[in-house]
Amino acid sequence: MLRTAISQPDPRRWAMFAVLLVGAFLPPLDFFIVNVALPSIRDALGGSASAEQLVISSYAALYAVTLITGGRLGDLYGRGRVFLCGLVGFAAASVLCGFAGSPWVLVAGRALQGVTAAVMAPQALASVQAIFPESEKPLALSLYGAVFGLASVIGQALGGILISLDPMGLGWRAIFLVNLPVAALVLLFGIPLLK
């Protein structure tokens, strides 16, 4: 008599994936949140139009160029470890952006954000293939896609809200510093699950 193995949902697997998804939410969020803040950034830092464009394009270009390398690092050194390193780097780059005193420091911070985002983001998608059985992959992939879509919408709305509310008098800097509590929560829950 043949026994059919029925795959039971593994709560730990889904918890790991949830942590990875929250981290994967940050890179697209940061791309879209900055678009809304550009006028405020220009007024505060007094940068040229080219510097303003570099705030966007340095992030996007370095993210795109290093994305495959980020995925390969996860294959070589472990997806959880590489994800956490990318997350810490992304948080540090967010601090650099949030406290930038000139347009060129902000551009450098955005470039660093792009590289560290490319290290962090592919680990969630690669983990779908590595940790989920075939029966659970469609749900995991649809959640992954939904997270990216939500990040683009939420990023633009959140950027406008943060600039309007001006929490603690931070102005445009809040759009970068908002990453820090999210990164801290992901680290808190992620270290036990992903290391």
N, C-alpha and C positions, 0 to 999 in steps of 0.2 A: 504494500500500500504506500503510495506516494504522499508525502506531507508537503503542503504548500506553506512556505514561510511567509507569514503576514508581517509586514513592516509596521511596527508600532511607532507612533511619533515619539521622538526622544526629546524631552524638555530641555536637556542640556545643549543639544545640537541647536535647537531653536533659540535658546538664550544666547549662545555664541553668535548666531546669525543676527540677532537683534542688536547686539553690541556693535558688530561690524557694520550693520546698516546705519546706525546713528553716526558712526564715523564717516561712512560713505556719503551721508547727507551733507556734511560740512563743505566739501569742495564745490559742488554746484551752487550751494547756498551762497558761498563767498564770491562766486563769479557774478551772480545776479544782484547781490545786495550792494555791491560797490557801484553799479550803474546808477542807482538812485542817488547815491551820496556824492557823485562827482562834482556837482555845482558847489556843494558845501566845502568839499576838500579844496577845490580851486580857490574859493574865497578865503579859506583859512591859511593855506600854504602859499598862495600866490604863484602857482606854477604856470608854465606855458601850456598851450594846447597840445604840444607834443608830449610833455610830461604827463598830462592828463590821459592821453591815449596809451602811454606806456604803463600806467597803473592797471589798465585792463589787459593790454596785449602781452605784457611780460608774464602775467599769471597764466593766461591762456596758452601762450606759445610754449612755455617751459612745462606746463602740465601735459600738453599734447606730446612734446618731444620725449619726455621721460616716463610716460605711462607704461610702455612696454618694459622698460628697465625695472620699474617698480613691481610689475607683475613677476618678472623673473627673479627679483630679489626674494619675493615671497616663496617661490619654488625652491630656491637654494637654501634659505635660512629659516624657513618656517613662516607661514602666513600670519600667525598670531603675533609673533615677535616683531616682524617687519611692520605690521599694522600699528602696533603700540609705539614703535620708534617713529613711524611717520606721523602719528598723532601728536606725540611730544614735540616733534619738529614743527608741525603745523601750529601748535599752540604758541611755541616760541616765536615763530614768524608773525603770528597775529599780535603778539605783544610789541614786536618791532614796528609793525604797521600802526598799531594803536597809539604809540608814543612817538611816531615820526615827527621830526621838527622841520623837515624840508621835503619837497617833492621827490628828490632823488633817494632819500632814505626810504620813503614810502614805496618807490619803484623797486628798490632792492628787497624790501620786505615782501612785496607782492611776488617777486621772482622766487624767493625762498618758499613762500606759501605754495606756489605752483609746483615746485619740485617735491615738497613734502606731501602735498595732496596726491601727487602721482605715485608716491610710495604707499600711501595709505589706501586709496580708493580701490585699486584692483584686487585687494585681498578679499573683499566681500564677494565679488563675482566669482573669483577662483574657488572660494570656499563652497559655493553652491555645487560645483562639480565634485569637489573633494569629500564633502561631509553628508550630502543628502542622497538617499536612494532615488531611483528613477521616479517612483510614485510621488515624491515630495518636491522634485525639481521644478515642475511648472508653477507651483504656489510660491516657492522661494524666488524664482526669476520674476514673477509678476510683482512681488513685493519690492524687489530690487528696482524694477522699472518705475514703480509708483513713487518710490523714495526720490528718484531723480526728478520726476515730474513735479512732485510737491516742493522740492527744494527750489526750483525755478520760480514758482508762484510765491512761496513763502519768502524767498529772498527779497523780491521786489517790495512786497508788502511790509516786511519787517524793517527793511532799510528806511522806508518812509516813516514808519511808526517811531523808530529809534531817533531819527533826526528831529521829528516833530516833538517828541517827549523830552529830548535832551536830558537823559538820566544822568544825575550827578554832575551836570554841566559838561559832560564829555563831548557833546556835539557829534560830529561825524566819527570820532574815535570809537564810539560805542559799537559801530557796525563791525569792528574788528575784535574788540574786547569781549563781545557777546560769545565768541567762540570759547573763551576760557572756562566758564562754568560747564559748558557742554563737554569739552575735552576732559575736565576733571571728573565728571560723572562717568564718562566712557572708561576712563582709566580705573576708577573705583570698581566698577563692575567687570571691566574687561580683564584686568590683571589675573584674577582668580580663574577666569574661564579660558583665556587665550594663551597664557604662558606655557 
